[in-house]
Amino acid sequence: MEGMKELCAFNRLAVIGAGTMGLDIAKLFITKECQVVLIDKERDTLEKIELFVRQNWTEEECSRLVIQTDLQRLNDVSLIVEAIPENERLKKKLYKEIEEQLSSEVVIATNTSGIPINQLSSELKYPNRFIGMHFYMPANLIPIVEVIKGNETSTLVVQAITDWLKGLGKIPVVINKDIPGFIGNRLQHAMAREAISLLEKDVASAEDIDVVAQYALGIRLLLNGPFAQRDLNGLDIHLDAASYLYKELDNRTEPSKLLQEKVADGDLGVKTGKGFYEWALPSKEIRKQNSQDLESLVQWMENNNLIGFKHSKRKEG
């Protein structure tokens, strides 16, 4: 980033894309006393958000938010967070449009959940100021943020973003190799692929597979990730199991037929009332309850010092 001397706190920034994730990210920044410009091309979307914000945010929080449809007046922000839908062509088109009016020192971050950073930055004039900053929903509750650097991303930008995120109370994880899906989504989809395979083979019901994932794996994963858990179990024991089990696991490279059929039938999950389960309550009510439960869980973890890599006896071997 030519001429860049120092990147400090990003206290005035823009979030482009006012969907669920974009608004969530904007609210996170605002609660940390940042000034935020929230941009979306759909005026109807912004009108709904404006009403929601007035009804649910404090007066002080509202004072830190500017809502607009156009991409002008961005020359006074130091960071732009793109949170539009996962479409590479649309993202690149947006970057081209905003880069024309930005100084070379403004950092552009994408909240993509899996599109490689090198692909997204391939047409930028200044790819060294471009970085991945993947939040997990809901952004105000999930502490992890994946920070993905492309081949051209400046180390200064990586350091500035990670330091800033720590200041927001987040746990940034720097991903050194730009691969599709990064870390979280690759792990999540690997588990989902095997779970759907078990369901297709009538090994167990969807509910019973979920119960095992929640109460056998989930509880332990709150304390230890897969590597720490392998160490606790014993690597020799893991090797013995892996030797006969790996060849039995699903390794298909295309989405399952069951998943494709459900989508084709319009069974999309909570938002349509039916997916792998049938959902009786309205989508909004279900999501609200889920967020409340998640907030209670995160609060319990914080109160019991269970968030963060706090095991002092751990050291990478």
C-alpha positions in Angstrom: 0.0 0.0 0.0 2.0 2.9 -1.3 2.4 5.8 1.0 0.7 4.0 3.9 2.5 5.0 7.1 0.4 3.5 9.9 -3.0 1.9 10.3 -4.6 2.6 13.6 -8.1 2.0 14.9 -10.8 1.9 12.2 -13.2 4.2 14.0 -15.1 5.4 10.9 -16.1 2.7 8.4 -18.6 1.6 5.8 -20.6 -1.6 5.6 -21.9 -2.4 2.1 -24.9 -4.8 2.1 -27.7 -4.4 4.6 -28.9 -7.9 4.8 -28.9 -9.9 8.1 -25.2 -10.2 8.2 -24.4 -6.6 7.1 -26.7 -5.1 9.7 -25.3 -7.5 12.4 -21.8 -6.4 11.6 -22.7 -2.8 11.6 -24.4 -3.1 15.0 -21.2 -4.8 16.4 -19.1 -1.9 15.2 -21.5 0.7 16.6 -21.6 -0.9 20.0 -17.8 -0.5 20.0 -18.3 3.2 19.4 -17.4 3.3 15.7 -19.1 5.6 13.2 -20.7 3.4 10.5 -22.1 4.2 7.0 -24.5 1.4 6.1 -25.1 1.1 2.3 -27.6 -0.9 0.3 -28.9 -0.3 -3.2 -32.4 -1.4 -2.2 -34.3 1.6 -0.8 -37.1 -0.7 0.6 -34.5 -2.7 2.5 -33.0 0.5 4.0 -36.5 1.9 5.0 -37.2 -1.3 6.9 -33.8 -1.2 8.6 -34.3 2.4 9.5 -37.6 1.6 11.2 -36.0 -1.4 13.0 -33.1 0.6 14.2 -35.3 3.4 15.6 -37.4 0.8 17.4 -34.6 -1.4 18.8 -31.4 0.6 19.1 -30.5 3.3 21.7 -30.5 6.9 20.7 -26.7 7.0 21.1 -26.3 3.9 18.8 -28.6 5.5 16.2 -26.5 8.6 16.2 -23.4 6.6 15.0 -25.2 5.2 12.0 -25.7 6.8 8.6 -27.9 4.9 6.1 -27.6 5.5 2.3 -28.2 3.9 -1.0 -25.3 5.4 -3.0 -21.6 4.7 -2.9 -20.6 8.3 -2.6 -19.1 10.1 0.3 -16.8 7.3 1.2 -13.6 9.3 1.1 -13.6 9.8 4.9 -13.7 6.1 5.9 -10.7 4.1 6.7 -12.3 0.6 6.2 -15.0 -0.8 4.0 -16.6 -4.1 4.8 -18.4 -5.7 1.9 -21.3 -8.0 3.0 -23.3 -8.5 -0.2 -24.5 -12.0 -1.4 -21.9 -14.7 -2.3 -21.6 -13.9 -6.0 -18.1 -13.4 -7.3 -19.1 -11.3 -10.3 -21.2 -8.9 -8.2 -18.5 -8.5 -5.6 -15.9 -7.7 -8.3 -18.2 -5.2 -9.9 -18.7 -3.5 -6.6 -14.9 -3.3 -5.8 -14.3 -1.7 -9.2 -16.9 0.9 -8.5 -15.7 1.8 -5.1 -12.0 1.6 -5.8 -12.3 4.5 -8.3 -13.2 6.9 -5.5 -11.0 5.7 -2.7 -7.5 6.6 -1.7 -5.0 3.7 -1.8 -4.9 3.6 2.0 -8.5 2.6 2.6 -8.7 -1.0 3.5 -11.3 -3.1 1.7 -12.5 -6.2 3.6 -14.9 -8.9 2.4 -17.1 -11.0 4.6 -17.2 -13.8 2.1 -17.7 -17.2 3.7 -15.6 -19.1 1.3 -14.7 -17.4 -2.1 -10.9 -17.3 -2.3 -9.5 -13.8 -1.7 -7.1 -14.0 -4.6 -10.0 -14.5 -7.0 -11.9 -11.6 -5.5 -8.9 -9.2 -5.6 -7.7 -10.2 -9.1 -8.9 -7.1 -10.8 -8.1 -4.6 -8.1 -5.7 -1.8 -8.7 -4.4 -2.1 -5.1 -4.8 -5.8 -4.1 -2.5 -5.2 -1.2 -5.2 -3.4 0.8 -7.8 -6.2 0.3 -8.4 -8.8 3.0 -11.0 -11.4 4.0 -12.8 -10.7 7.3 -15.3 -13.5 7.8 -17.7 -13.1 10.7 -20.0 -15.9 11.9 -23.7 -15.3 12.5 -24.6 -13.7 14.8 -21.6 -11.4 14.5 -22.2 -9.8 17.9 -22.1 -13.2 19.7 -19.7 -15.5 17.9 -16.2 -14.5 19.0 -14.2 -15.9 16.1 -13.4 -13.9 13.0 -11.5 -15.5 10.2 -8.9 -13.1 8.7 -7.8 -14.3 5.3 -4.9 -12.8 3.4 -4.4 -13.1 -0.3 -1.1 -13.4 -2.0 -0.9 -9.6 -2.3 -2.3 -8.5 1.0 0.0 -6.3 3.0 1.3 -7.7 6.3 0.6 -4.2 7.7 -3.1 -4.6 6.8 -3.2 -8.1 8.3 -1.7 -6.8 11.6 -3.9 -3.7 11.7 -7.1 -5.7 11.2 -6.2 -8.4 13.7 -5.2 -5.9 16.3 -8.4 -3.9 15.8 -10.6 -7.0 16.0 -8.9 -7.9 19.3 -9.8 -4.4 20.5 -13.4 -5.2 19.6 -13.3 -8.3 21.9 -13.1 -10.7 19.0 -10.7 -13.7 18.5 -9.2 -13.2 15.0 -7.8 -16.4 13.4 -5.3 -15.6 10.5 -5.6 -18.0 7.6 -2.3 -18.1 5.8 -3.4 -20.1 2.8 -6.2 -18.8 0.7 -8.4 -21.8 0.1 -12.2 -22.1 -0.6 -14.3 -22.3 2.6 -11.3 -21.3 4.8 -11.5 -23.2 8.1 -14.9 -23.1 9.7 -16.9 -23.9 6.6 -14.7 -26.7 5.5 -15.1 -28.4 8.9 -18.8 -27.7 9.0 -19.4 -29.1 5.5 -17.3 -32.2 6.1 -19.5 -33.0 9.1 -22.7 -32.1 7.3 -21.7 -34.3 4.3 -21.2 -37.3 6.6 -24.4 -36.6 8.6 -26.5 -36.4 5.4 -24.9 -39.6 4.2 -25.9 -41.4 7.4 -29.5 -40.2 7.0 -29.6 -41.4 3.4 -28.4 -44.8 4.4 -31.1 -45.0 7.1 -28.4 -45.4 9.8 -30.4 -43.2 12.1 -33.0 -40.4 12.1 -32.1 -36.8 11.6 -33.0 -36.1 15.2 -30.8 -38.9 16.6 -27.8 -37.8 14.4 -28.3 -34.3 15.7 -28.4 -35.5 19.3 -25.1 -37.3 18.9 -23.5 -34.2 17.3 -24.8 -32.0 20.0 -24.3 -34.0 23.2 -21.4 -36.3 22.3 -19.3 -34.0 20.1 -20.6 -30.5 20.8 -20.1 -30.6 24.5 -16.5 -31.7 24.2 -15.8 -29.2 21.3 -16.7 -26.4 23.7 -13.6 -27.3 25.6 -11.2 -28.7 23.1 -10.9 -28.5 19.3 -10.2 -31.6 17.2 -6.4 -31.6 17.7 -6.6 -31.1 21.5 -9.3 -33.8 21.7 -7.0 -36.2 19.7 -4.2 -35.6 22.1 -6.5 -36.3 25.0 -7.7 -39.5 23.4 -4.2 -40.6 22.4 -2.8 -40.4 18.9 -2.2 -44.1 18.8 -5.9 -44.8 19.4 -6.8 -42.2 16.8 -4.5 -43.9 14.3 -6.0 -47.3 14.9 -9.5 -46.0 14.4 -8.6 -43.9 11.3 -6.9 -46.9 9.7 -10.2 -48.8 9.3 -12.8 -45.9 9.4 -11.5 -43.3 6.9 -12.3 -45.6 3.9 -15.9 -45.9 5.2 -16.5 -42.2 5.3 -18.5 -40.3 2.6 -16.1 -38.6 0.2 -18.5 -37.5 -2.6 -17.5 -34.4 -4.4 -21.1 -33.3 -5.3 -24.0 -32.3 -3.0 -26.1 -35.3 -2.0 -29.2 -36.2 -4.0 -31.3 -35.8 -0.8 -30.2 -32.2 -0.3 -30.8 -31.4 -4.0 -34.2 -32.9 -3.9 -35.2 -30.9 -0.8 -34.1 -27.6 -2.4 -35.9 -28.5 -5.6 -39.1 -29.2 -3.7 -38.8 -25.8 -1.9 -38.0 -27.4 1.5 -35.4 -24.9 2.5 -35.5 -25.2 6.3 -36.8 -22.7 8.8 -37.6 -20.0 6.3 -40.1 -22.2 4.4 -41.3 -24.2 7.5 -39.8 -27.5 6.3 -36.3 -28.9 5.7 -34.9 -31.9 7.5 -37.5 -31.1 10.1 -41.0 -29.5 10.0 -41.0 -26.1 11.8 -44.4 -25.0 13.3 -43.4 -21.5 14.5 -42.7 -18.5 12.2 -39.1 -18.2 11.0 -38.6 -14.9 12.8 -39.7 -16.3 16.1 -37.5 -19.4 15.7 -34.4 -17.4 14.9 -35.1 -15.0 17.7 -35.3 -17.9 20.2 -32.1 -19.5 18.8 -30.2 -16.2 19.1 -31.4 -15.8 22.7 -30.3 -19.4 23.5 -26.9 -18.7 21.9 -26.5 -15.5 23.8 -27.1 -17.4 27.1 -24.6 -20.0 26.1 -21.9 -17.5 25.2 -22.5 -15.6 28.4 -22.2 -18.8 30.4 -18.9 -19.6 28.6 -17.6 -16.1 29.3 -18.6 -16.3 33.0 -16.7 -19.6 33.3 -13.6 -18.5 31.4 -14.3 -20.9 28.5 -13.8 -18.6 25.6 -10.3 -18.3 24.1 -7.2 -20.4 23.9 -6.6 -20.4 27.7 -5.0 -23.8 28.3 -1.5 -22.7 29.5 -0.1 -26.3 29.3 -0.8 -26.5 25.5 2.0 -25.8 23.2 2.2 -26.8 19.5 4.4 -29.9 19.1 
